[in-house]
Amino acid sequence: MSTERGSALTIARTRALRSPLPACEAALPADQLWLRARAQQFARAAGLRFLLVLDSAKYTRLSGQRVGAEVVGRAYRGPESTRLPVPLLYLQQDALATRAEADQVLAHEVTHLKWPSYGHKVAAFDRAQWLLDHLEPSLAG
């Protein structure tokens, strides 16, 4: 469920993130409109801009990186020597069964953009949870 269905520890830490969504909304599918609105909330909470990319071909065109079916989400800031003015955040929408799962992956990937040096350390997941805790609990209200 994490970036590339990575290590068992990374997957467990991502799944342990708690979405603020009410249970009835958390179980709903994450459609494109909802993902885009939710990504904007994450951007505001983190105080950063990023381009949400939901199409793997477009992500490859923009980043030069191919993404396989195992990639659920990926944050990309560009090469170290030439960072992108607006980083990319790729999500594979079909791999996200619920809005709660989308929240977990968005929190994980936004953490990579905001605090890249944290990697997959415990501190990164603490920050990811902090982001979730600072989101509006629902887009409906």
Summary of the structure (lengths in Angstrom):
residues: 141
radius of gyration: 13.9
end to end distance: 27.8
largest distance: 44.8
contacts: 429
relative contact order: 0.24
helix: 49%
strand: 8%
